[in-house]
Amino acid sequence: MVLRIDSTAEGQTRILRLSGRLGAERLEQLKAQIEANGPNVALDLEDVTLIDQDSVSFLATCEANGVQLRQCSHYIRSWITRERGRQEAS
């Protein structure tokens, strides 16, 4: 399965719902979607089935820059938390 991105609005926030595999090869596409939807963006990660290290680093940076991460599974949240700790230590 490839990455699917669906966009919906919730008040002033644009929700990008991600489904499938989030890998490094899709990060430019996701970055473009985030930039195109303005400053109030949230990523709904409920249906992400597989993720790689580059994507975790990207999500950690997004969150640090104000992008909301919603419905993030426990294993992805734990990985992002560890990555943010590493980024802050650098």
N, C-alpha and C positions, 0 to 999 in steps of 0.2 A: 504494500500500500504506500502511496506517496503522501505528501503533506497536502492537506486541503485547508484553505483559509476561508471562513465565512465571516462576513461583517454585518453587525447589527448595531443599532443605537440604543442607549439607555440614558435618557436625559441628555446631558452634554458630553457623555462619555461614549466613545466608539469602542465596541467590543469586537475583538478579532478572535474567533473561535477556531482553534487549531485541532485538526484531526489527523491521526496517522503518525508517520515517522518524521521526527524533526532532526535533520542532520545538517552538517556543515554546508552541503550543496544547496540547501534551501534558505540559508540565512540572508543572502542578498535580497531574495524575494520578500522575506518577512520584514527585513529592515525597510525596504521600499514601501511596504504596506503601512508600517508604523509611521513613517515620515509623511505619507500621503494623508493620513487620518488625523493629523494635528496633535496638539499637546495632551489632550485627554484621551489616552488610549489604555485599554486593558486587554490583556491576553488571557483567554479562557483555555486552560490546559487540560481540562477534564478528559478529553479524548485523545491525548497524546499517548501513543502506545510504545514508542521507542525514542530514545534521545541519546545524543553523543556528547562528548566532553566540550567540543566547540560550541554546541548549542547551549549547554549549561552555562558556560562562560558568557555567552551572548545574553542569556536571560538574566544573569546576575548583574550585568552592566545595565541592561534595560531597566531593571528594578531600581538600581541605584540612581538612575536618571529620571525616575518618576513614573515609569510604566507599571501599572498594577498587574500582578500575576494572580489570577483567580483559579479556583478549583484545581490547584496544583497537587498532584499525588504526593504522598508522604516521601517516597524515595526521591522524587525530583526535588521537592522542597529541601530535603536534607542535603542533597548534592549541591544545590544552589547556595545554601547557607555555608557549606564548607568552602565553596569557590569564592564567595564574597569575603570570607575570612582571609583566604589566600591573597585576593586582590588588594585588600586593605593593608595587609602585611608587606606588600611589595613597595 
